[in-house]
Amino acid sequence: MKQREFKKRRQALMQRIGKGNIAIIASASSAVRNRDVHYPFRQDSDFYYLTGFNEADALAVFIPGRQQGEYVLFCREFDATKALWEGAHAGLEGATSQYGADDAFPIDDLDEILPGMLENKAKVFYPMGKNGELDHKLLDWINHIRKQSRTGVTAPGELVSLEHIVHEMRLFKSAEEIKLMRRAAEISAQAHVRAMQYCQPGVHEFEVEAELIHHFMRSGLRAVAYPSIVAGGKNACVLHYTENADKLRKGDLLLIDAGAECDHYAADITRTFPVSGKFSEPQRLLYQLVLDAQEAALAEIAPGIAWNKAHEASVEVLTKGLVELGLLKGRVKKLIKDEKYKQFYMHRIGHWLGMDVHDVGDYKIKDEWRLLEPGMVLTVEPGLYVAADCETVDKQWRGIGIRIEDDVLVTADGYEVLTAAVPKTIEAIESVMRS
């Protein structure tokens, strides 16, 4: 991502918060895995969205109209010893020359410098509750300023959620962001095809997972967007199954929900296919029903259409199909009204997608489902899950879990499936597995 993209975002943010106010956001912290070993660092999405700065122990301050510079970055000073052991880091000079900060200060000087920046500001835009230690510091700084009222200094009188502004900005993807998401989708799609070709009875779920991650990394994407789900047989009925430990059996289906991350932007793909390469008749019937539901949902993706329409379309198709196959009994409208389908389809049609796999952005505005607009990216992922111990259905259906998920960009005249390169018709899947 080019620095001009981050600068453009900061300018948009400062226009929204307005002069006379201030916005503060902290980076993610480095997390200890065990003893002196840390988890791989992953920057806070909101912080990275505004700064492009990929280090821990940093804090960004935005002050519209500040004469000395509107964007201030507090970060670690350059340490030659640390650089020797852990690698390069920006330091104060790099914060300005490489990352576009107008001014940079040592993070250790935060208590001495930041309170002065809060003086005479009306509002503080801040993600309250996200960083407990910083929450307390901020309140202490404000209370300290209040005690100086006799000197003519005023303290901020209002704390405003920064997330609401930033998350609305993040909901609409720029051309640069879509480029990164296409790359994540492309590599993830290739990995799913590789998994289909590798799969066979007798291999373990974790071996298939290894094929996915191998392809991600060989293609230059070193981070997964979320823990991969590789669920054979009845494990597919556990929606967030991540043990990935069992041996795959002939006659079972394999559900894979996996995606790579490209420069902090996620792909999220699910495919379900037969371990032995050919669907059984019950599997075929349920799979086609889920695929039909996805097609019905995709037909409801276009600018001006409410978010919930796609979900409603999937529910109608799935409920009608479950009645026809005998898994549900009754009138379709009544079953939908009573939510009887939730025994087999317990999640919604999808979610926003972006820097977080379950990305930010409101789904409703003033209690009404929001209308889709160009630049939004969402997943479309209907599913059916018949538990192995479900005694209300015939045995032929039990233990079958199916989900089909694609990443979809809302365009000016409809939609584009970013993950279309992964086969999903029955014929195409069986053909790929034969190859």
PyMOL commands that set and color helices and strands:
alter all, ss='L'
color gray80, all
select helices_A, chain A and resi 3-17+45-51+80-86+91-97+107-118+132-146+149-151+162-171+175-198+205-218+233-237+281-298+308-325+332-337+340-343+395-397+426-434
alter helices_A, ss='H'
color red, helices_A
select strands_A, chain A and resi 22-26+32-34+37-38+59-62+71-75+103-106+123-126+158-161+223-224+229-232+253-258+260-262+265-266+269-274+364-365+368-369+377-380+383-386+400-403+406-411+414-417
alter strands_A, ss='S'
color yellow, strands_A
deselect
rebuild
show_as cartoon
